[in-house]
């Protein structure tokens, strides 16, 4: 007895439910915020690494490479991260604002078109003269 393999039907769909926070991870904006948060944590890790290196070295001229490479590098990385975070959040807020304004303008145009098609606007204008 041999069974013949069945060909999968492409019209059939499978639905998998996941928690909302897992589904939100597919949003590119959330992914960027996650990467920027990791960069911020890396900057603080560089601060800790620099602190550890400076604290473990007694002779001051040997402390300078630790301060320059780790601490100042961490400060630069943190500045870059916070700047990129600010730009990203600002652009997302601007996009949300543009979407709301676009909906408002579309609704106003539909209202004006509806009033023009019924003649209600023309009657109101004639009544004022």
C-alpha atoms as one frame of an Amber mdcrd trajectory, in Angstrom:
protein
   0.000   0.000   0.000   1.495   3.234  -1.075  -0.157   6.548  -0.560   0.097
   9.267  -3.110   1.327  12.606  -1.820  -1.244  15.346  -1.855  -0.510  18.678
  -3.400  -1.124  21.548  -0.943  -3.996  23.808  -1.824  -2.664  27.388  -2.186
  -6.077  28.876  -1.384  -5.988  27.523   2.176  -4.547  29.889   4.747  -3.140
  29.288   8.193  -3.619  31.879  10.899  -1.211  32.048  13.800  -2.065  34.272
  16.721   0.722  35.943  18.665   0.657  38.480  21.491   0.384  42.120  20.436
   3.879  42.991  21.691   5.391  40.244  19.504   3.430  41.441  16.484   4.617
  45.019  17.103   8.232  43.877  16.688   7.658  43.585  12.934   7.176  47.372
  12.732  10.390  48.941  11.361   9.999  51.907  13.711  10.024  49.642  16.742
  13.022  47.767  15.355  14.973  51.020  14.983  14.133  52.017  18.543  15.355
  48.616  19.729  18.665  49.018  17.903  19.099  52.541  19.266  18.352  51.324
  22.794  21.038  48.659  22.402  23.497  51.303  21.192  22.680  53.377  24.288
  23.347  50.378  26.496  26.635  49.804  24.656  27.610  53.421  25.387  27.010
  52.888  29.092  28.964  49.651  28.856  31.858  51.640  27.391  31.623  54.056
  30.341  31.849  51.130  32.754  34.761  49.626  30.832  36.609  52.952  30.888
  35.903  53.402  34.596  37.211  49.936  35.306  40.390  50.574  33.285  41.069
  53.957  34.898  40.395  52.627  38.395  42.774  49.717  37.845  45.660  51.937
  36.738  47.506  54.009  39.333  49.866  55.956  37.077  47.928  58.888  35.523
  49.554  58.848  32.049  48.437  55.230  31.686  44.875  56.223  32.619  44.555
  58.583  29.650  44.195  55.855  26.997  41.344  54.327  29.008  39.606  57.676
  29.347  40.067  58.584  25.697  39.199  55.259  24.113  36.358  54.095  26.335
  34.863  57.069  28.118  35.014  59.667  25.351  34.070  57.018  22.769  31.102
  56.052  24.949  30.078  59.678  25.245  30.234  60.060  21.470  28.215  56.894
  20.947  25.635  58.053  23.472  25.371  61.452  21.759  24.923  59.783  18.381
  22.298  57.429  19.785  20.266  60.166  21.465  20.431  62.350  18.354  19.281
  59.510  16.108  16.543  58.626  18.623  15.297  62.234  18.625  15.261  62.423
  14.821  13.478  59.074  14.513  10.771  59.898  17.054  10.257  63.340  15.504
   9.793  61.867  12.043   7.297  59.300  13.331   5.314  62.029  15.090   5.380
  64.179  11.944   4.117  61.250   9.867   1.254  60.661  12.326   0.396  64.377
  12.218   0.398  64.384   8.409  -1.932  61.366   8.384  -4.403  63.120  10.708
  -4.323  66.315   8.633  -4.789  64.295   5.434  -7.859  62.601   6.911  -9.227
  65.976   8.001  -8.768  67.490   4.544 -10.305  64.420   2.880 -13.344  64.586
   5.191 -13.772  68.312   4.536 -13.575  67.737   0.767 -16.175  64.963   0.977
 -18.445  67.211   3.048 -18.095  70.074   0.557 -18.720  67.708  -2.342 -21.820
  66.328  -0.629 -23.164  69.799   0.043 -22.503  70.867  -3.557 -24.224  67.801
  -4.990 -27.368  68.352  -2.901 -27.459  72.067  -3.589 -27.617  72.893   0.110
 -24.680  75.245  -0.126 -26.155  77.203  -3.052 -29.435  77.671  -1.154 -27.604
  78.996   1.904 -25.666  81.480  -0.231 -28.827  82.726  -1.996 -30.580  83.145
   1.334 -27.917  85.585   2.584 -28.316  88.063  -0.316
